[in-house]
């Protein structure tokens, strides 16, 4: 890999890896990773993050669940 060149690297379940060189610097959309993950997970409705807004109560419940699972409480 060349220094100063942008690459996208994805490691898939099972150990398969994908490496792609970004030809034009800065040409990769900021939501590229999200779009790829959503498509791989068959969740096309979640590609647009603005359409995935949850209520504050739901976000707090998720946060508390993660804290409990990580034993941060």
HELIX and SHEET records of a PDB file:
HELIX    1   1 UNK A   32  UNK A   40  1                                   9    
HELIX    2   2 UNK A   44  UNK A   46  5                                   3    
HELIX    3   3 UNK A   49  UNK A   52  5                                   4    
HELIX    4   4 UNK A   56  UNK A   70  1                                  15    
SHEET    1   A 2 UNK A   7  UNK A  11  0                                        
SHEET    2   A 2 UNK A  17  UNK A  21 -1                                        
END                                                                             
